[in-house]
Amino acid sequence: MEIKMKSIHFDATESLQAFIEKKVAKLEKSYEDVQKAEVQLKVVKPATVLNKQASIEVTVPGSKLYVEKICDTFEESVDQCVDSMKVQLTKFKEKMRNR
């Protein structure tokens, strides 16, 4: 699986990038045919509390799955994104199995 990361309006630290790669790599356990995962990090409204937005777009054969979360930290946002993406991948896998 190929993992791409984009950080908009800031530079992601190496520890944050390592954290994201480790978390996103676990998505392959939910669905083996994941081709590509694109993670986008963005700071929205810098003055507010909940301002760290993370989104993950996963490409699987015949479809793209997307998830987006906003939290206090990027780690928390990515964590929640990965959790809900696992749910989406499981549903997608079931749908493919029933065809």
PyMOL commands that set and color helices and strands:
alter all, ss='L'
color gray80, all
select helices_A, chain A and resi 14-25+27-30+74-98
alter helices_A, ss='H'
color red, helices_A
select strands_A, chain A and resi 2-8+36-43+52-60+63-71
alter strands_A, ss='S'
color yellow, strands_A
deselect
rebuild
show_as cartoon
